[in-house]
Amino acid sequence: QVQLVESGGGLVQPGGSLRLSCATSGSIFSFNAMGWFRQAPGKEREFVATISRNGLNTYYADSVKDRFTISRDNVKSTLYLQMSSLNPEDTALYYCAVSTRGGRWSLGTRGDEYDYWGQGTQVTVSS
């Protein structure tokens, strides 16, 4: 059974940075697309970023482009999200997800493209 555990969330001031991590229990080499999603209170879950198995293909939501960077370490079986220039609109519960479908270049921007999800880590941006 695949388990995903997010960490790195917390309280940060506007303009600050955080790095989220998502540790996977299974072999990351068996996962194709990996992604980050977030859900703010009272809002639907939304796509944030995705990365392909080979790490060469990435895609971001417009709201985070040029501020967030997704990466993966296939040796450590860990997914990352480096977040900078954070603002209060980034406040949300952040989830990582993995897909076993597709191929080494595949990405996923919809929740239904993913097979496994973590429990989430809270990010709060406030002064």
ChimeraX attribute file (.defattr): number of C-alpha atoms within 10 A of each C-alpha:
attribute: neighborCount
match mode: 1-to-1
recipient: residues
	/A:1	5
	/A:2	13
	/A:3	15
	/A:4	21
	/A:5	18
	/A:6	23
	/A:7	17
	/A:8	15
	/A:9	18
	/A:10	14
	/A:11	14
	/A:12	18
	/A:13	14
	/A:14	17
	/A:15	14
	/A:16	14
	/A:17	16
	/A:18	18
	/A:19	16
	/A:20	22
	/A:21	22
	/A:22	25
	/A:23	19
	/A:24	21
	/A:25	13
	/A:26	13
	/A:27	13
	/A:28	22
	/A:29	14
	/A:30	14
	/A:31	23
	/A:32	24
	/A:33	28
	/A:34	32
	/A:35	34
	/A:36	28
	/A:37	22
	/A:38	22
	/A:39	19
	/A:40	17
	/A:41	9
	/A:42	6
	/A:43	9
	/A:44	9
	/A:45	17
	/A:46	17
	/A:47	21
	/A:48	24
	/A:49	26
	/A:50	29
	/A:51	28
	/A:52	24
	/A:53	27
	/A:54	16
	/A:55	18
	/A:56	10
	/A:57	15
	/A:58	20
	/A:59	17
	/A:60	20
	/A:61	15
	/A:62	11
	/A:63	12
	/A:64	16
	/A:65	12
	/A:66	12
	/A:67	14
	/A:68	20
	/A:69	19
	/A:70	23
	/A:71	21
	/A:72	21
	/A:73	15
	/A:74	16
	/A:75	9
	/A:76	11
	/A:77	16
	/A:78	19
	/A:79	25
	/A:80	22
	/A:81	23
	/A:82	15
	/A:83	19
	/A:84	17
	/A:85	15
	/A:86	22
	/A:87	17
	/A:88	15
	/A:89	12
	/A:90	20
	/A:91	20
	/A:92	21
	/A:93	18
	/A:94	26
	/A:95	26
	/A:96	30
	/A:97	28
	/A:98	29
	/A:99	24
	/A:100	17
	/A:101	16
	/A:102	15
	/A:103	14
	/A:104	18
	/A:105	15
	/A:106	18
	/A:107	24
	/A:108	25
	/A:109	21
	/A:110	13
	/A:111	18
	/A:112	8
	/A:113	18
	/A:114	20
	/A:115	14
	/A:116	17
	/A:117	21
	/A:118	19
	/A:119	14
	/A:120	22
	/A:121	21
	/A:122	20
	/A:123	22
	/A:124	21
	/A:125	20
	/A:126	16
	/A:127	10
